Amino acid sequence: MSRDANQAVATPEGNPDPQPVSIRRNPLTTAVILAATFVVWTFLVFPAVWIFVGSFKTNETMFSATAFTFTLENYATIFRVGFGRFIFNSLFICLVAVVISTFVSVIASYVFSRKRFRRKRLLFGAVILGQLFPWIILVTPLFIMFARIGLLNSHAGMIFSYVAISIPFSVYLLVGYLETVPRELDEAAVMDGCSQFRIIWTIIFPVMLPGIVATATYAFLLMWTEFLFALAFLTRTSLKTMPLGLAQFFGEQSIDWGAIMAASAVTTLPALVLFLPLQTKLSAGLTAGSVKG
Amino acid sequence: MADLNLRRVSKRFGDVTAVAEIDLEIAHREFVVIVGPSGCGKSTLLRVIAGLEELTTGEIHVGGEPVHRTPPAKRGIAMVFQNYALYPHKTVAGNMGFALRMAKVPGPEIERRVIEAARILQIEDLLERKPRQLSGGQRQRVAIGRAIVREPKVVLFDEPLSNLDAALRVDMRVELARLHGSIDATMVYVTHDQTEAMTMADKIVVLREGRIEQVGSPMTIYHHPANVFVAGFIGSPRMNLLPGTVRATADGAVTVDVAGGLRITVPAEATGIAAGDPVTLGVRPEDLAIGPDPQGTAFDLDVYVIEPLGGETILYGQIGGQIEERIEEHDAGRLEDRAGGARTLVVKTQGGATVRNRQRVPVRVVPEVCHLFDRAGVALPRPAGAGDVTPPETEAEEPERMQGEKLR
């Protein structure tokens, strides 16, 4: 009894509840926050849900709020017209580009973070500058260049351009992340007899894996949804990526909404599958990287 | 044999000289502690020995072989870092065995050596854990294990205990001393903690601004500091340094007038000084005693702060007046350089001393334990045998305390 009484005195509001009193928000504030969250959530999630549900509807019931006729015909349609090929193209281009970009960025960020050399700041600035160009400016010069060296209508050309656009921000993020990794780790590895290359891949790489995963995921999603370069550099249907494939369903005469819904669902799926399990690492990685840049 | 020799080793970063022409000979299995204030170049010197920094000039020899052009891992040198630098993604065993794997030692041999090192450091139960699952003390043991598992000729320690709390630090200090006895390696240990230096070292190297101020056994450094800097740096509380003026010189004795009107004749070779020259009189707090002196060599001390530590009591006082002012300064933390303060005196007495604050007490000085430094701060040589004299009570107490630290 006396302990309870003591605690009641100890709590700021004189609350006799022995539970520690947490900081409580004004109920009105809570309601506003909840409402705002709900609105944002609706705008973000509703279209995705609508597309997902719509992809299983027939074209007749597509825009009806009440009628629903389940069908897999939309999925059958898109794969019949070769959407599978687009999925493969996208996966191939994006995965290869992410691996190359990550490999280069890890080494580049290690050098920028750990090595002393002349003109380092200038060089780092130049890398970051690459991030500042609007992509549309790059389309024409890249098109001419690719035309001359035969990289138009090729996976290699796409991989090349995706690697180029993802390296600046990857290096930027990874350098920031590396600043949080103590240099003594490198030095301990030197004392243990590691070569320079080995230090990066057996010591630093595992330590900065959260940062690398975050960066690679971000790069992948950027490439996955990229439309502009693909539209400019790929004209042959067998080479096209998913965003282009999706656009194909917007015909000049008619629009196959069912196919668009199904194709959109398929486009979203890999991103979701990739993104959801990594969500916590992603935010941790991005935060850690953002401490110092 | 793994003696370590540094010959005129220098390290410059641009215009800054971090380490200047260091000559140092370290014998096989010796435990050498490099001490000095922050920024004195001690860590840089260690990193140069390790090979993490390339030396600018000079030579480093391990066991007679020049190693200063050899890659760090091939020098036969291991290093324990201040923040442990354990690989977070590897287990304790993985951390400890990594260097051996790099050196392509066969698996069973790696396992045997890791287990052996773990046994010495009493971390056998932790071998499968990751560093983040360990306490600070355990991590430190693993870091040491990682160093000794390679069976290096020389182990370097860069302030290895500074991240540990006070109690753990004492334990690890004893562990390291024990480890030194049980493995066949020369150890070089960098610290700014003079207690670590005094208790663990066979030989202390006092460094300041990249230069060696003095090299010697702990007792030599303590009893025969080469200059004012070493005198002030080694010993806790710091040595009292009082400005004085030479009154007269004789064969093997210098008579000095110091603050408070005290005249004292100290046994010292009066080389290069004459009457009227300014000198500094150094006397350790533990060499002072409360009580009148029949020969009259005593200060009148106005005590303004008493620090009872139980077994001993430390008195801060002033030779002469102005007590109020000094108390304020002490409370405001401005008396950092109190040993250098001209009229301030620190006295270490037995715990049972019955001195009260603001009391005026006589403080006895034994001339034989006083140090004299010339205008440049260099110690005046003492006549043979003179410096070893210590007051009766400290003479009996000191070696015992030292031993106690090592055995505990």
Boltz contact constraints between the chains, C-beta under 6 A:
constraints:
  - contact:
      token1: [A, 184]
      token2: [B, 81]
      max_distance: 6.0
  - contact:
      token1: [A, 184]
      token2: [B, 83]
      max_distance: 6.0
  - contact:
      token1: [A, 184]
      token2: [B, 85]
      max_distance: 6.0
  - contact:
      token1: [A, 185]
      token2: [B, 85]
      max_distance: 6.0
  - contact:
      token1: [A, 187]
      token2: [B, 52]
      max_distance: 6.0
  - contact:
      token1: [A, 188]
      token2: [B, 85]
      max_distance: 6.0
  - contact:
      token1: [A, 190]
      token2: [B, 72]
      max_distance: 6.0
  - contact:
      token1: [A, 191]
      token2: [B, 72]
      max_distance: 6.0
  - contact:
      token1: [A, 191]
      token2: [B, 79]
      max_distance: 6.0
  - contact:
      token1: [A, 192]
      token2: [B, 98]
      max_distance: 6.0
  - contact:
      token1: [A, 192]
      token2: [B, 99]
      max_distance: 6.0
  - contact:
      token1: [A, 192]
      token2: [B, 102]
      max_distance: 6.0
  - contact:
      token1: [A, 193]
      token2: [B, 73]
      max_distance: 6.0
  - contact:
      token1: [A, 193]
      token2: [B, 99]
      max_distance: 6.0
  - contact:
      token1: [A, 193]
      token2: [B, 102]
      max_distance: 6.0
  - contact:
      token1: [A, 193]
      token2: [B, 103]
      max_distance: 6.0
  - contact:
      token1: [A, 203]
      token2: [B, 87]
      max_distance: 6.0
  - contact:
      token1: [A, 206]
      token2: [B, 89]
      max_distance: 6.0
  - contact:
      token1: [A, 207]
      token2: [B, 88]
      max_distance: 6.0
